């Protein structure tokens, strides 16, 4: 789905599943193959066609485009309703691209999604192609629950010899598993004991429904819930985080998490603080612990706390904002640039008169750098209508040494009001990196499209 700022295992698939459910709820009926998207009236037709051509070349494999660029291009073509190209890719000989196109069609118009293509991908000899199959299978399973081939194919992929294939299969099963009646099938539970940590993490996310009513701290867990809770001590950080995220959904589950925020172990406190955004609504105790973590001696703990705080900033009422803002001010001069950026973004979210200018002052020199911290600082400045933010994003899109930073800057430019960003995006269409060209093409179409 394009450049992603942060990736939680299964998060992209979960978002796409939500889109399918919304489409179903809207009662969309009938299927038709639309003509290719034409340039909107008044738009620069040459620029429009150049951007659209870049996306189509990346999606279909014309030219030196990597798979990551193809994935983003397919997603953007769906946004612009280019069914003609998506169907052509789905019917093509490249099964990896074809399966990706079917996933986009499942979101756009389920009747155009060819199950046979995905089933062929699921049985391919190439494990990278097999790893591509679970997402469209999961999306189609929600829309066609009566087709036994879909679940059977996902079950087979969940037992695949290749770990990445198993991981994608469990991630795709998440929405289905949460609706399946208990008890869970043995093959689903087997994922909790997979030899690869990333697979255990995906399985924990898929089986999170087991803990809709988890036993509170001090109460023994039994059965499948005990197997899931055992992953709190897993050697793989992703598996531990997946279970913590499941526990954070309920008050009883949160009682098992809050003590971790005060643990003596620094890694444990980091993991807990990272998920504080999900548990802070449990009460003032969690928020008080957050305040303590902002003063931790270990910069990694401070970083985790302030990042979590940014994610839940809107949950704090003004009295709490005032007390925590005072604790954030020292972080504006923290030795770690990322801490300074996160602290400033929280203060700007609250827009407290006493702290707005110090936060802006802290961000401005960071925005002059050439890395991801500069990108985050520039975005925060742009949101506050500081012209330095727009200027920094334009500069980063063209000159940042890291291609991913340039690509993300292009994505961010599309969100700014005004046409002053169009020259920078036009230059990015000729960037030597294919990912930058693809993201710039999508950004250009978004800017040229009538609002």
Secondary structure, DSSP 8 states (H G I E B T S, - for coil): ----S---TTHHHHHHHHHHHHHHHTT-------------TTS-HHHHHHHHHHHHHHHHT-SS--HHHHHHHHHHHHHTT-HHHHHHHHTSS-HHHHHHHHHHHHHH-GGG--HHHHHHHHT-SSHHHHHHHHHHHHHHHHH-TT-HHHHHHHHHHHT-SSHHHHHHHHHHTHHHHHHS-SS--HHHHGGGG-SSHHHHHHHHHHTGGGGTT---TTS---HHHHHHHGGGG-SSHHHHHHHHHHHTTSHHHHTTTGGGGG-S-HHHHHHHHHTHHHHGGG-HHHHHHHHHHTT-SSHHHHHHHHHHHHHTGGG--HHHHHHHHHHHHGGGG-SSHHHHHHHHHHHHHHT-HHHHHHHHHHHHHHHTSSSHHHHHHHHHHHHTT-HHHHHHHHHHHHH-SSHHHHHHHHHHHTTSSSSTTHHHHHHHTT-SSHHHHHHHHHHHHHHHS--
